[in-house]
Amino acid sequence: MPCLVATGRYDVFLPPRRVGPAAQRHLGTRLHVLDGSGHLLLDEAPDEIVALVGRALAA
């Protein structure tokens, strides 16, 4: 089952420094960090999320 984990560079609830190691350790996947975004990725960067999911599905 493919797994995609993303967070915003400025997410104070799930900061990249905490999510990255957990994504690798528990899910075996790398973290995608969206620059210029915080916690609400779907509101703050919808086009980037669509592109990220599209690339994951095409792989």
Helices and strands as residue ranges (DSSP letters): E 5-8, H 16-22, I 23-27, E 31-34, H 41-44, H 46-58
